[in-house]
Structures are given as structure tokens and as C-alpha cells.
Amino acid sequence: MTDPSEMIAWLDRRIASAMTWLDDHGKGSKKPRPDHEIETKEYDIARFEEIKAAYAKALAKRDAAA
């Protein structure tokens, strides 16, 4: 299994990447992408944050048990 701290770092990078995409191509940009693409990125960010929270919880639980 992937170490939770490594997974959290990967998720942080994915979240940052998706947020950069939204900054560059979101509704407030000069050339926004179609709404369905923007909604997909927003959904991805929400899921990555949800997974990150679960990994952080698992990491805290593992550290507490050690």
C-alpha cells in the first residue's frame, strides 16, 4: 500500500494542478472552457479533498497507535 503521507503529497499536487487549471480556464478567465469541463474540475477537486481527508485521518490514527 502507498504510504499515506506520500499519497497526501500526491493529492496536494493534483488539487493544486486542478485549481491552476480553473484559474487559467475557469469562468473568470479570458477564454473560459465549456461549463461541463469546469464542473468536472470542480468535482475532481472536491473528490481529491475528500480522499485527502480520509488519508490524513488514517495517518493520524496510525501515528496514534504507534
Secondary structure, 3 states (H helix, E strand, C coil): CCCHHHHHHHHHHHHHHHHHHHHHHCCCCCCCCCHHHHHHHHHHHHHHHHHHHHHHHHHHHHHHHC
